[in-house]
Amino acid sequence: MTLGGAKIPSADDLLVLLAVSRTGRYSSAADDLGINHTTISRRIAALEDTLGGRVLTRGAGGWELTQLGRGALAAAEAVEDALRTLVSSDVGALEGVVRISATDGFSAYIAAPAAARVQRAHPRVSVEIVAVTRRASQQRSGLDIEIVVGQPQVHRAEAIRLGDYLLGLYASEDYLEDHGTPQVPADLSAHPFIYFIDSMLHVDDLDLAPNFTPTMRESVTSTNVFVHVEATRASAGIGLLPCFMADRHPDLRRVLPNAIAVKLTYWLVTRTETLRRPEVSAVVDAIRAVVTEQRSALLGEH
């Protein structure tokens, strides 16, 4: 198709570019669109032929937009918005799927309430939450938003500081009654420790957090922080727990609160082009609002 002698890209080709930009992978874009990998490749090639240059380049984290591709993306988003308006009886209503990965505790107590808030306001927006503790991935395949601990090192993505949270040492009332309450940090060497599995922890800030307890022997360890909480409640030892999770349980008591407190920071990572999607922006705004509302709990302030 031409207009005034100039080639006009196909709307289908632009929508394929949009899908690839959101996932970074042809295979994931194909799954989202319900077409095969070969069709994705063919449509991207057709778009590049029409525009006269590369719209995607292979990066360490998957396919990334070139400068020409970023220009085409704006047109692709306009096509998507126009199609939504055409089929929607509620003009301006948000819709779509937003995929989040976050740590276990954040997923349950921050992301889930934020998602519910968005869903109540925008019933056509669905939120998928993947609970995982890891560094920000360089290849954000299939994910719109990542919540990580510690400032991430990412390329071609935005890193947004959400806020701090506190880890403290906790033990059950029964455990302290049976084994005594540590009065100084040196007393901790006599107690078993509950935390992450060291060999499977790949988050630098979390890995450094227990440095003050080098003489404590491991008791129950897990990749899931809810296991840490329940093992501590079951008197398996002293757990290094997020205060906003541990303080919900009246049977847990904070140990050495003035001597040992580990402050960490939650960060949100998303692609710049992904953040321009109104449904993603709505979820990000809701997450930031819940973090702000929960600031005292996150910092262990009663």
Disulfide bonds with the S-S distance in Angstrom:
none
